[in-house]
Amino acid sequence: MPDRDEIVRFMSDLLEASEYPDILPVGLQVPGTREVSRLATGVSASLELFERAAADSAEMVLVHHGLFVGSGPRPPLSEREKLRLKALFDHDMSLAAYHLALDAHPEVGNNAILCDRLGIRDLEPFGQEGPRTIGFIGHLAPPTTIGELVDRVREHVTPAPLVFRDGPPVVSRVAVISGSASGHIAAAADAGADCFITGEPKEPAMADAREAGIHFVAAGHYCTEVFGVQALGERVAERFGVEHVFVDIPNPI
């Protein structure tokens, strides 16, 4: 059976994970058994995810939002963290996590897949995070109305996006960053975008979009980030011949 460390090395190299400064340790976060025949993927590390992965006989769990988030010295483990780790230890499951690098990848990344699903083409890097970018900006061909673009979001991402319609009548250029990226509204407008699509809004987003003259679409943090882990899981399955199951734990945020 494929080796745990070989799988992690493949994912880290594919994503160039070491090039992205992050708020959590990326790659292998918790080591489990060395042999992997079944990989479970999910968006966020949680006790429910680990229990469901164990019920599916997974030896490895791959997530976008991993454990140990934060900067500087971390506090002692909480009871909640203990239960999560215990679920991994009891079933000898490994946990791997990739955050910004999985947002950014041009093939299996959240933002590239979002752009493809929404018909955004001719992609250019957008959304500076440290030395790298994590999002994309591109064109709709042909240009469309914000109503038609929102219909695509409803069909391909989430049925209930939050929309502020403050841009031009015709939408041609669109910027996309999954997750919680409403702080990039001004940068999207400055880059010539007619619409900025992200996941989770923050309170200033409405005024920022209105004053920048740009449409703003918040399609859900979870809903915009289900794509990368699934695509990476499928890539691992193809490369190593392991079974892959995506564990969906819907989150309205």
KOLNU-201334 format. One line per 5 residues: their letters; for each residue y, x negated, z negated of N, C-alpha, C. Coordinates in nm, 4 decimals. Layout:
REM KOLNU-201334
a = Y,X,Z,Y,X,Z,Y,X,Z ~ ...
END
This chain:
REM KOLNU-201334
mpdrd = -0.1195,-0.0843,0.0000,0.0000,0.0000,0.0000,0.1252,-0.0883,0.0000 ~ 0.2374,-0.0359,0.0509,0.3616,-0.1139,0.0554,0.4072,-0.1560,-0.0840 ~ 0.4702,-0.2710,-0.0894,0.5175,-0.3262,-0.2154,0.6573,-0.2735,-0.2473 ~ 0.6770,-0.2370,-0.3735,0.8056,-0.1852,-0.4215,0.9212,-0.2754,-0.3833 ~ 0.9104,-0.4035,-0.4124,1.0223,-0.4948,-0.3893,1.0494,-0.5139,-0.2408
eivrf = 0.9452,-0.5058,-0.1590,0.9635,-0.5177,-0.0146,1.0423,-0.3985,0.0387 ~ 1.0132,-0.2797,-0.0126,1.0868,-0.1599,0.0276,1.2331,-0.1701,-0.0138 ~ 1.2580,-0.2123,-0.1373,1.3961,-0.2246,-0.1852,1.4710,-0.3294,-0.1052 ~ 1.4061,-0.4399,-0.0764,1.4703,-0.5449,0.0035,1.5068,-0.4933,0.1425 ~ 1.4170,-0.4156,0.2032,1.4452,-0.3567,0.3347,1.5663,-0.2658,0.3285
msdll = 1.5739,-0.1786,0.2272,1.6870,-0.0864,0.2163,1.8178,-0.1615,0.1902 ~ 1.8142,-0.2586,0.1021,1.9352,-0.3340,0.0691,1.9867,-0.4112,0.1891 ~ 1.8961,-0.4719,0.2660,1.9374,-0.5459,0.3856,1.9921,-0.4518,0.4927 ~ 1.9249,-0.3385,0.5128,1.9697,-0.2422,0.6130,2.1110,-0.1944,0.5835 ~ 2.1389,-0.1644,0.4577,2.2685,-0.1084,0.4185,2.3745,-0.2153,0.3918
easey = 2.3330,-0.3425,0.3906,2.4243,-0.4508,0.3506,2.4857,-0.4185,0.2143 ~ 2.4002,-0.3790,0.1220,2.4453,-0.3248,-0.0062,2.5290,-0.4236,-0.0860 ~ 2.5003,-0.5513,-0.0749,2.5735,-0.6503,-0.1549,2.7184,-0.6642,-0.1111 ~ 2.7543,-0.6099,0.0045,2.8904,-0.6224,0.0564,2.9848,-0.5167,0.0004 ~ 2.9330,-0.4223,-0.0765,3.0144,-0.3105,-0.1258,3.0284,-0.3179,-0.2778
pdilp = 3.1471,-0.3523,-0.3283,3.1674,-0.3467,-0.4727,3.1542,-0.2023,-0.5203 ~ 3.0821,-0.1813,-0.6283,3.0494,-0.0441,-0.6662,3.0625,-0.0235,-0.8164 ~ 3.0501,0.1016,-0.8579,3.0634,0.1372,-0.9994,2.9273,0.1535,-1.0654 ~ 2.8215,0.1155,-0.9951,2.6873,0.1217,-1.0523,2.6032,0.0115,-0.9898 ~ 2.4994,-0.0336,-1.0588,2.4108,-0.1333,-0.9987,2.3319,-0.0709,-0.8837
vglqv = 2.3333,-0.1355,-0.7684,2.2643,-0.0807,-0.6514,2.1346,-0.1568,-0.6277 ~ 2.0443,-0.0911,-0.5542,1.9119,-0.1455,-0.5335,1.8181,-0.0907,-0.6396 ~ 1.7284,-0.1749,-0.6877,1.6304,-0.1319,-0.7876,1.6974,-0.1238,-0.9242 ~ 1.7069,-0.0026,-0.9794,1.7670,0.0166,-1.1114,1.6631,0.0165,-1.2225 ~ 1.5474,0.0748,-1.1964,1.4388,0.0798,-1.2948,1.3092,0.0447,-1.2226
pgtre = 1.2383,-0.0605,-1.2653,1.1139,-0.0969,-1.1981,0.9966,-0.0127,-1.2457 ~ 0.9164,0.0309,-1.1500,0.7920,0.1005,-1.1809,0.6754,0.0257,-1.1200 ~ 0.5705,0.0984,-1.0865,0.4526,0.0366,-1.0280,0.4872,-0.0383,-0.8994 ~ 0.4116,-0.1436,-0.8721,0.4438,-0.2275,-0.7562,0.4018,-0.1624,-0.6243 ~ 0.3012,-0.0765,-0.6255,0.2518,-0.0163,-0.5020,0.3123,0.1223,-0.4837
vsrla = 0.3605,0.1495,-0.3626,0.4295,0.2758,-0.3332,0.3608,0.3436,-0.2156 ~ 0.3157,0.4662,-0.2375,0.2594,0.5458,-0.1279,0.3422,0.6706,-0.1011 ~ 0.4260,0.7093,-0.1990,0.5039,0.8332,-0.1852,0.6441,0.8102,-0.2431 ~ 0.7432,0.8411,-0.1635,0.8836,0.8231,-0.2000,0.9510,0.9587,-0.2117 ~ 1.0175,0.9825,-0.3258,1.0963,1.1038,-0.3433,1.2442,1.0670,-0.3357
tgvsa = 1.3218,1.1452,-0.2618,1.4653,1.1219,-0.2536,1.5407,1.2412,-0.3108 ~ 1.6590,1.2138,-0.3643,1.7459,1.3175,-0.4181,1.8875,1.2640,-0.4238 ~ 1.9832,1.3531,-0.4391,2.1223,1.3101,-0.4376,2.1600,1.2388,-0.5666 ~ 2.1268,1.2977,-0.6806,2.1746,1.2456,-0.8089,2.0605,1.2294,-0.9085 ~ 2.0632,1.1178,-0.9803,1.9650,1.0940,-1.0843,1.9788,1.1991,-1.1940
slelf = 1.8667,1.2598,-1.2322,1.8669,1.3593,-1.3394,1.7254,1.3743,-1.3908 ~ 1.7130,1.4298,-1.5094,1.5802,1.4530,-1.5661,1.4996,1.5473,-1.4777 ~ 1.5644,1.6528,-1.4256,1.4921,1.7459,-1.3389,1.4394,1.6765,-1.2140 ~ 1.5213,1.5911,-1.1535,1.4762,1.5189,-1.0347,1.3550,1.4322,-1.0674 ~ 1.3607,1.3591,-1.1783,1.2504,1.2700,-1.2126,1.1231,1.3489,-1.2422
eraaa = 1.1363,1.4613,-1.3107,1.0188,1.5418,-1.3421,0.9574,1.6008,-1.2158 ~ 1.0415,1.6450,-1.1240,0.9889,1.7014,-0.9990,0.9279,1.5932,-0.9107 ~ 0.9883,1.4740,-0.9105,0.9309,1.3626,-0.8347,0.7943,1.3250,-0.8911 ~ 0.7833,1.3229,-1.0230,0.6546,1.2916,-1.0853,0.5501,1.3973,-1.0501 ~ 0.5910,1.5239,-1.0485,0.4987,1.6313,-1.0121,0.4526,1.6186,-0.8681
dsaem = 0.5358,1.5545,-0.7835,0.4998,1.5301,-0.6443,0.4251,1.3987,-0.6258 ~ 0.3903,1.3334,-0.7371,0.3128,1.2082,-0.7345,0.3866,1.0936,-0.6666 ~ 0.5179,1.0918,-0.6796,0.5968,0.9825,-0.6224,0.5904,0.8603,-0.7132 ~ 0.5813,0.7432,-0.6513,0.5890,0.6184,-0.7271,0.7305,0.5604,-0.7275 ~ 0.8155,0.6099,-0.6369,0.9529,0.5608,-0.6289,1.0459,0.6776,-0.6040
vlvhh = 1.1627,0.6748,-0.6699,1.2685,0.7732,-0.6487,1.3900,0.7002,-0.5935 ~ 1.4458,0.7545,-0.4879,1.5658,0.6981,-0.4250,1.6789,0.7996,-0.4359 ~ 1.7943,0.7559,-0.4907,1.9074,0.8465,-0.5085,2.0359,0.7826,-0.4555 ~ 2.1352,0.8688,-0.4378,2.2698,0.8241,-0.4019,2.3515,0.7949,-0.5274 ~ 2.3469,0.8857,-0.6230,2.4159,0.8681,-0.7512,2.3137,0.8257,-0.8559
glfvg = 2.3130,0.6981,-0.8887,2.2134,0.6457,-0.9795,2.2556,0.6500,-1.1250 ~ 2.1821,0.5796,-1.2073,2.2126,0.5670,-1.3494,2.3113,0.4516,-1.3729 ~ 2.3589,0.4412,-1.4951,2.4395,0.3277,-1.5411,2.5750,0.3182,-1.4712 ~ 2.6370,0.4329,-1.4448,2.7674,0.4351,-1.3786,2.8746,0.3904,-1.4774 ~ 2.9667,0.3072,-1.4303,3.0769,0.2645,-1.5153,3.1140,0.1208,-1.4890
sgprp = 3.2202,0.0765,-1.5528,3.2645,-0.0617,-1.5405,3.2835,-0.1193,-1.6803 ~ 3.2710,-0.2498,-1.6914,3.2849,-0.3138,-1.8201,3.1603,-0.2951,-1.9048 ~ 3.1664,-0.3401,-2.0295,3.0500,-0.3274,-2.1183,3.0110,-0.1803,-2.1350 ~ 2.8821,-0.1499,-2.1176,2.8393,-0.0114,-2.1282,2.8062,0.0217,-2.2730 ~ 2.8248,0.1470,-2.3128,2.7906,0.1889,-2.4492,2.6396,0.1938,-2.4672
plser = 2.5934,0.2086,-2.5909,2.4489,0.2224,-2.6144,2.3925,0.3438,-2.5407 ~ 2.2640,0.3399,-2.5138,2.1983,0.4518,-2.4476,2.2119,0.5790,-2.5307 ~ 2.2376,0.6898,-2.4618,2.2436,0.8194,-2.5281,2.1048,0.8830,-2.5303 ~ 2.0912,0.9917,-2.6057,1.9643,1.0647,-2.6066,1.9306,1.1170,-2.4675 ~ 2.0329,1.1616,-2.3945,2.0102,1.2118,-2.2590,1.9576,1.1008,-2.1675
eklrl = 2.0190,0.9830,-2.1770,1.9731,0.8709,-2.0946,1.8314,0.8292,-2.1339 ~ 1.8016,0.8351,-2.2630,1.6670,0.8012,-2.3089,1.5625,0.8922,-2.2444 ~ 1.5904,1.0219,-2.2390,1.4949,1.1154,-2.1800,1.4755,1.0885,-2.0317 ~ 1.5844,1.0556,-1.9630,1.5711,1.0231,-1.8205,1.4837,0.8997,-1.8005 ~ 1.5127,0.7957,-1.8782,1.4346,0.6730,-1.8653,1.2891,0.6948,-1.9070
kalfd = 1.2690,0.7747,-2.0091,1.1321,0.8025,-2.0544,1.0506,0.8685,-1.9442 ~ 1.1140,0.9601,-1.8692,1.0419,1.0257,-1.7592,0.9984,0.9230,-1.6550 ~ 1.0851,0.8264,-1.6272,1.0493,0.7212,-1.5319,0.9397,0.6323,-1.5893 ~ 0.9552,0.5905,-1.7153,0.8570,0.5009,-1.7768,0.7205,0.5682,-1.7900 ~ 0.7206,0.6951,-1.8332,0.5933,0.7639,-1.8571,0.5105,0.7760,-1.7297
hdmsl = 0.5799,0.7849,-1.6157,0.5080,0.8015,-1.4887,0.5094,0.6736,-1.4048 ~ 0.5598,0.5646,-1.4646,0.5638,0.4333,-1.3981,0.6303,0.4433,-1.2611 ~ 0.7400,0.5217,-1.2548,0.8141,0.5388,-1.1294,0.9326,0.4442,-1.1240 ~ 0.9562,0.3900,-1.0076,1.0751,0.3085,-0.9843,1.1923,0.3984,-0.9481 ~ 1.3124,0.3522,-0.9796,1.4346,0.4200,-0.9380,1.5199,0.3221,-0.8596
aayhl = 1.5585,0.3608,-0.7378,1.6502,0.2827,-0.6553,1.7717,0.3683,-0.6233 ~ 1.8881,0.3059,-0.6156,2.0123,0.3799,-0.5904,2.1010,0.3022,-0.4948 ~ 2.1632,0.3746,-0.4034,2.2625,0.3177,-0.3107,2.3776,0.4151,-0.3002 ~ 2.4981,0.3673,-0.3295,2.6140,0.4545,-0.3387,2.7068,0.4345,-0.2186 ~ 2.8094,0.3513,-0.2317,2.9075,0.3361,-0.1233,2.8432,0.2863,0.0060
aldah = 2.7485,0.1965,-0.0061,2.6831,0.1446,0.1146,2.6114,0.2535,0.1920 ~ 2.5613,0.3537,0.1208,2.4927,0.4648,0.1872,2.5918,0.5660,0.2434 ~ 2.7120,0.5728,0.1889,2.8169,0.6518,0.2533,2.8562,0.5908,0.3871 ~ 2.8583,0.4583,0.3926,2.9242,0.3872,0.5014,2.8359,0.3561,0.6216 ~ 2.7059,0.3551,0.6062,2.6200,0.3036,0.7139,2.6378,0.3839,0.8430
pevgn = 2.6483,0.3168,0.9584,2.6771,0.3866,1.0841,2.5609,0.4670,1.1411 ~ 2.4424,0.4568,1.0825,2.3280,0.5334,1.1328,2.2719,0.6287,1.0276 ~ 2.2376,0.5775,0.9103,2.1757,0.6614,0.8067,2.2749,0.7002,0.6980 ~ 2.4019,0.6689,0.7149,2.5020,0.6981,0.6137,2.5473,0.8430,0.6152 ~ 2.5933,0.8897,0.5003,2.6409,1.0275,0.4882,2.7492,1.0602,0.5899
nailc = 2.8470,0.9717,0.6047,2.9625,1.0045,0.6884,2.9313,1.0022,0.8373 ~ 2.8492,0.9088,0.8802,2.8098,0.9063,1.0209,2.7310,1.0326,1.0568 ~ 2.6429,1.0762,0.9675,2.5636,1.1956,0.9945,2.6515,1.3197,0.9919 ~ 2.7453,1.3263,0.8978,2.8396,1.4388,0.8963,2.9151,1.4474,1.0272 ~ 2.9672,1.3354,1.0739,3.0422,1.3352,1.2006,2.9552,1.3831,1.3158
drlgi = 2.8320,1.3374,1.3192,2.7423,1.3789,1.4271,2.7157,1.5290,1.4220 ~ 2.6931,1.5832,1.3035,2.6643,1.7257,1.2899,2.7845,1.8119,1.3272 ~ 2.9059,1.7592,1.3073,3.0271,1.8360,1.3348,3.0844,1.8088,1.4731 ~ 3.0201,1.7213,1.5507,3.0658,1.6947,1.6860,3.1854,1.6023,1.6944 ~ 3.2013,1.5143,1.5964,3.3114,1.4181,1.5954,3.2610,1.2896,1.6601
rdlep = 3.3296,1.2454,1.7643,3.2819,1.1336,1.8458,3.3837,1.0191,1.8463 ~ 3.3455,0.9086,1.9147,3.4321,0.7902,1.9282,3.4790,0.7433,1.7906 ~ 3.3843,0.7179,1.7040,3.4149,0.6909,1.5641,3.4759,0.5531,1.5439 ~ 3.5727,0.5497,1.4531,3.6338,0.4254,1.4077,3.6240,0.4214,1.2550 ~ 3.6159,0.3003,1.1970,3.6087,0.2911,1.0506,3.7341,0.3489,0.9856
fgqeg = 3.7142,0.4143,0.8711,3.8257,0.4733,0.7971,3.7872,0.4814,0.6495 ~ 3.8856,0.4715,0.5624,3.8628,0.4905,0.4196,3.8321,0.3600,0.3489 ~ 3.9354,0.2842,0.3206,3.9179,0.1529,0.2602,3.8710,0.1626,0.1160 ~ 3.7639,0.0915,0.0841,3.7143,0.0775,-0.0529,3.6864,-0.0706,-0.0743 ~ 3.7777,-0.1395,-0.1408,3.7639,-0.2836,-0.1543,3.7747,-0.3495,-0.0183
prtig = 3.6836,-0.4406,0.0145,3.6914,-0.5103,0.1432,3.6316,-0.4327,0.2598 ~ 3.5682,-0.3175,0.2345,3.4990,-0.2438,0.3390,3.5529,-0.1021,0.3502 ~ 3.5181,-0.0355,0.4586,3.5479,0.1067,0.4735,3.4194,0.1860,0.4558 ~ 3.4334,0.3122,0.4134,3.3132,0.3934,0.3901,3.3089,0.5194,0.4752 ~ 3.4209,0.5562,0.5398,3.4255,0.6776,0.6201,3.4526,0.6481,0.7660
fighl = 3.4772,0.7562,0.8400,3.5044,0.7424,0.9831,3.6151,0.8389,1.0247 ~ 3.6820,0.8038,1.1341,3.7775,0.8924,1.1983,3.7434,0.8940,1.3467 ~ 3.7493,1.0132,1.4059,3.7103,1.0234,1.5457,3.7686,1.1477,1.6097 ~ 3.7215,1.1804,1.7298,3.7785,1.2886,1.8088,3.6777,1.4020,1.8309 ~ 3.7300,1.5215,1.8388,3.6536,1.6360,1.8847,3.6736,1.6484,2.0351
apptt = 3.5649,1.6640,2.1071,3.5743,1.6776,2.2522,3.4926,1.7992,2.2950 ~ 3.5599,1.9069,2.3384,3.7053,1.9191,2.3488,3.7691,1.9505,2.2139 ~ 3.9005,1.9345,2.2033,3.9707,1.9762,2.0815,3.9459,2.1246,2.0533 ~ 3.9619,2.1636,1.9272,3.9324,2.3010,1.8892,4.0314,2.3485,1.7834 ~ 4.0159,2.4710,1.7401,4.1009,2.5233,1.6331,4.0406,2.4892,1.4976
igelv = 4.1194,2.4972,1.3930,4.0665,2.4727,1.2596,3.9627,2.5790,1.2238 ~ 3.9811,2.7013,1.2704,3.8822,2.8051,1.2435,3.7469,2.7714,1.3019 ~ 3.7449,2.7204,1.4244,3.6184,2.6841,1.4881,3.5546,2.5644,1.4186 ~ 3.6378,2.4683,1.3759,3.5835,2.3530,1.3042,3.5250,2.3960,1.1701 ~ 3.5926,2.4847,1.1000,3.5406,2.5339,0.9726,3.4099,2.6099,0.9937
drvre = 3.3975,2.6810,1.1032,3.2707,2.7486,1.1327,3.1569,2.6475,1.1467 ~ 3.1865,2.5318,1.2061,3.0839,2.4268,1.2158,3.0462,2.3755,1.0772 ~ 3.1463,2.3583,0.9914,3.1186,2.3146,0.8546,3.0291,2.4160,0.7849 ~ 3.0593,2.5445,0.8012,2.9774,2.6491,0.7386,2.8338,2.6464,0.7912 ~ 2.8179,2.6178,0.9177,2.6838,2.6176,0.9779,2.6051,2.4933,0.9416
hvtpa = 2.6712,2.3779,0.9370,2.5983,2.2513,0.9276,2.6095,2.1802,0.7931 ~ 2.7006,2.2252,0.7045,2.7194,2.1547,0.5772,2.7086,2.2510,0.4589 ~ 2.7993,2.3474,0.4499,2.7998,2.4410,0.3378,2.8538,2.5749,0.3829 ~ 2.8026,2.6849,0.3312,2.8529,2.8160,0.3737,2.9880,2.8509,0.3133 ~ 3.0350,2.7758,0.2133,3.1572,2.8154,0.1430,3.2510,2.6971,0.1200
plvfr = 3.3073,2.6386,0.2259,3.4009,2.5278,0.2056,3.5358,2.5775,0.1533 ~ 3.6071,2.4897,0.0851,3.7462,2.5149,0.0466,3.8344,2.4595,0.1575 ~ 3.9248,2.5424,0.2096,4.0042,2.5024,0.3259,4.1525,2.5263,0.3003 ~ 4.2344,2.4250,0.3254,4.3799,2.4375,0.3274,4.4244,2.4156,0.4712 ~ 4.4797,2.5194,0.5320,4.5137,2.5141,0.6746,4.6612,2.4774,0.6904
dgppv = 4.6881,2.3495,0.6854,4.8263,2.3020,0.6897,4.8513,2.2046,0.8038 ~ 4.7588,2.1967,0.8988,4.7735,2.1060,1.0108,4.8152,2.1781,1.1375 ~ 4.8071,2.1110,1.2510,4.8502,2.1686,1.3786,4.7528,2.2754,1.4293 ~ 4.7961,2.3586,1.5250,4.7094,2.4652,1.5777,4.5821,2.4127,1.6429 ~ 4.5925,2.2980,1.7080,4.4767,2.2406,1.7766,4.4326,2.1142,1.7020
vsrva = 4.3045,2.1065,1.6717,4.2493,1.9923,1.5996,4.1776,1.9015,1.6991 ~ 4.2232,1.7779,1.7064,4.1632,1.6809,1.7967,4.1020,1.5631,1.7228 ~ 4.1727,1.5114,1.6238,4.1315,1.3906,1.5530,4.0991,1.4272,1.4074 ~ 3.9799,1.3859,1.3610,3.9293,1.4266,1.2298,3.8813,1.3038,1.1530 ~ 3.9199,1.2966,1.0255,3.8718,1.1911,0.9359,3.7721,1.2502,0.8375
visgs = 3.6690,1.1722,0.8051,3.5606,1.2212,0.7198,3.5231,1.1156,0.6165 ~ 3.5241,1.1557,0.4893,3.4656,1.0750,0.3816,3.3946,1.1718,0.2878 ~ 3.2660,1.1544,0.2697,3.1888,1.2439,0.1838,3.2245,1.2229,0.0373 ~ 3.1747,1.3136,-0.0483,3.1905,1.2967,-0.1917,3.3269,1.3370,-0.2420 ~ 3.3852,1.2543,-0.3283,3.5142,1.2839,-0.3909,3.6184,1.1874,-0.3373
asghi = 3.6854,1.2261,-0.2279,3.7748,1.1322,-0.1591,3.9076,1.1950,-0.1220 ~ 3.9515,1.2977,-0.1964,4.0760,1.3631,-0.1575,4.1976,1.2728,-0.1725 ~ 4.1827,1.1606,-0.2412,4.2910,1.0647,-0.2489,4.3226,0.9979,-0.1163 ~ 4.2403,1.0201,-0.0151,4.2625,0.9599,0.1164,4.3358,1.0546,0.2120 ~ 4.3887,1.1658,0.1635,4.4568,1.2613,0.2513,4.5730,1.1957,0.3252
aaaad = 4.6590,1.1271,0.2531,4.7761,1.0652,0.3163,4.7337,0.9606,0.4181 ~ 4.6325,0.8824,0.3848,4.5849,0.7806,0.4786,4.5296,0.8440,0.6049 ~ 4.4617,0.9579,0.5903,4.4094,1.0273,0.7079,4.5231,1.0760,0.7967 ~ 4.6263,1.1333,0.7358,4.7418,1.1789,0.8139,4.8110,1.0616,0.8811 ~ 4.8267,0.9515,0.8092,4.8925,0.8335,0.8667,4.8128,0.7753,0.9824
agadc = 4.6797,0.7957,0.9801,4.5942,0.7458,1.0882,4.5891,0.8416,1.2067 ~ 4.6655,0.9512,1.1991,4.6733,1.0437,1.3108,4.5727,1.1558,1.3082 ~ 4.5066,1.1765,1.1941,4.4092,1.2862,1.1854,4.4802,1.4202,1.1724 ~ 4.4261,1.5205,1.2377,4.4745,1.6582,1.2240,4.4045,1.7291,1.1084 ~ 4.2890,1.6751,1.0680,4.2088,1.7364,0.9620,4.1363,1.6270,0.8857
fitge = 4.1266,1.6454,0.7549,4.0507,1.5536,0.6708,3.9412,1.6328,0.6007 ~ 3.8178,1.5849,0.6139,3.7025,1.6516,0.5541,3.6430,1.5610,0.4478 ~ 3.6259,1.6148,0.3281,3.5596,1.5432,0.2206,3.4686,1.6411,0.1471 ~ 3.4247,1.6022,0.0279,3.3364,1.6891,-0.0476,3.4083,1.7631,-0.1573 ~ 3.4486,1.6889,-0.2598,3.5039,1.7485,-0.3814,3.6555,1.7300,-0.3857
pkepa = 3.7332,1.8377,-0.4041,3.8782,1.8244,-0.4095,3.9266,1.7845,-0.5486 ~ 4.0470,1.7312,-0.5536,4.1180,1.7120,-0.6796,4.2438,1.7980,-0.6769 ~ 4.3018,1.8221,-0.7927,4.4125,1.9162,-0.8037,4.5289,1.8874,-0.7097 ~ 4.5687,1.7622,-0.6858,4.6838,1.7388,-0.5968,4.6564,1.7653,-0.4489 ~ 4.5318,1.7945,-0.4121,4.4957,1.8001,-0.2701,4.5761,1.9033,-0.1921
madar = 4.5995,2.0199,-0.2497,4.6703,2.1239,-0.1761,4.8110,2.0785,-0.1383 ~ 4.8868,2.0282,-0.2353,5.0228,1.9828,-0.2068,5.0216,1.8609,-0.1160 ~ 4.9274,1.7690,-0.1379,4.9215,1.6486,-0.0541,4.8966,1.6845,0.0918 ~ 4.8038,1.7785,0.1166,4.7739,1.8185,0.2540,4.8923,1.8909,0.3164 ~ 4.9544,1.9784,0.2402,5.0687,2.0546,0.2915,5.1830,1.9624,0.3295
eagih = 5.2134,1.8677,0.2437,5.3260,1.7775,0.2693,5.2949,1.6770,0.3800 ~ 5.1660,1.6478,0.3995,5.1272,1.5559,0.5069,5.1085,1.6277,0.6397 ~ 5.1060,1.7621,0.6372,5.0881,1.8382,0.7600,4.9495,1.8230,0.8196 ~ 4.8482,1.8256,0.7326,4.7110,1.8039,0.7778,4.6206,1.9115,0.7191 ~ 4.5227,1.9569,0.7961,4.4217,2.0476,0.7430,4.3324,1.9701,0.6451
fvaag = 4.2858,2.0400,0.5422,4.1991,1.9784,0.4425,4.0776,2.0679,0.4211 ~ 3.9597,2.0083,0.4290,3.8350,2.0822,0.4084,3.7529,2.0104,0.3023 ~ 3.7223,2.0805,0.1926,3.6324,2.0291,0.0897,3.5002,2.1036,0.1029 ~ 3.3969,2.0325,0.1462,3.2689,2.0953,0.1787,3.1633,2.0739,0.0706 ~ 3.2047,2.0273,-0.0466,3.1111,2.0101,-0.1573,3.0625,1.8676,-0.1708
hycte = 3.0744,1.8130,-0.2922,3.0285,1.6751,-0.3150,2.8787,1.6652,-0.2841 ~ 2.8016,1.7547,-0.3427,2.6575,1.7518,-0.3183,2.6250,1.7783,-0.1712 ~ 2.6856,1.8819,-0.1158,2.6499,1.9236,0.0206,2.6848,1.8188,0.1253 ~ 2.7866,1.7377,0.1008,2.8208,1.6334,0.1983,2.7385,1.5073,0.1785 ~ 2.6544,1.5038,0.0720,2.5816,1.3800,0.0460,2.4307,1.3992,0.0363
vfgvq = 2.3812,1.5079,0.0950,2.2359,1.5264,0.1026,2.1754,1.4498,0.2202 ~ 2.2593,1.4051,0.3121,2.2084,1.3540,0.4398,2.1610,1.2093,0.4334 ~ 2.2356,1.1238,0.3628,2.2051,0.9813,0.3639,2.0710,0.9479,0.3011 ~ 2.0447,1.0027,0.1822,1.9169,0.9697,0.1170,1.7985,1.0205,0.1994 ~ 1.8149,1.1356,0.2630,1.7058,1.1857,0.3468,1.6825,1.0950,0.4670
alger = 1.7909,1.0527,0.5319,1.7773,0.9665,0.6490,1.7195,0.8303,0.6103 ~ 1.7649,0.7762,0.4974,1.7113,0.6477,0.4530,1.5654,0.6629,0.4114 ~ 1.5330,0.7729,0.3461,1.3939,0.7975,0.3103,1.3036,0.8061,0.4321 ~ 1.3514,0.8725,0.5369,1.2734,0.8813,0.6608,1.2586,0.7440,0.7265 ~ 1.3647,0.6623,0.7194,1.3575,0.5271,0.7759,1.2519,0.4448,0.7008
vaerf = 1.2483,0.4572,0.5694,1.1469,0.3869,0.4902,1.0073,0.4373,0.5246 ~ 0.9937,0.5686,0.5383,0.8630,0.6260,0.5717,0.8121,0.5729,0.7048 ~ 0.9021,0.5640,0.8040,0.8631,0.5124,0.9356,0.8281,0.3645,0.9292 ~ 0.9045,0.2892,0.8532,0.8858,0.1431,0.8473,0.7593,0.1055,0.7706 ~ 0.7301,0.1761,0.6616,0.6225,0.1341,0.5723,0.5028,0.2288,0.5698
gvehv = 0.5121,0.3422,0.6392,0.4000,0.4354,0.6416,0.3784,0.5095,0.5110 ~ 0.4848,0.5255,0.4314,0.4731,0.6014,0.3068,0.5072,0.7475,0.3331 ~ 0.4662,0.8352,0.2423,0.5060,0.9749,0.2498,0.6445,0.9906,0.1873 ~ 0.7225,1.0836,0.2401,0.8591,1.1046,0.1912,0.8817,1.2527,0.1660 ~ 0.9378,1.2842,0.0489,0.9745,1.4213,0.0174,1.1165,1.4214,-0.0378
fvdip = 1.2004,1.5121,0.0116,1.3357,1.5288,-0.0411,1.3328,1.6380,-0.1467 ~ 1.3840,1.6071,-0.2651,1.3886,1.7026,-0.3751,1.5291,1.7616,-0.3797 ~ 1.5402,1.8857,-0.3398,1.6704,1.9530,-0.3314,1.7004,2.0205,-0.4648 ~ 1.8094,1.9788,-0.5294,1.8559,2.0438,-0.6515,2.0000,2.0870,-0.6250 ~ 2.0198,2.2017,-0.5604,2.1523,2.2417,-0.5144,2.2562,2.2403,-0.6253
npi = 2.3752,2.1938,-0.5903,2.4863,2.1832,-0.6848,2.6093,2.2403,-0.6167 ~ 2.6773,2.3410,-0.6733,2.7926,2.4012,-0.6075,2.9158,2.3105,-0.6051 ~ 2.9134,2.2019,-0.6800,3.0280,2.1089,-0.6817,3.0180,2.0140,-0.5637
END
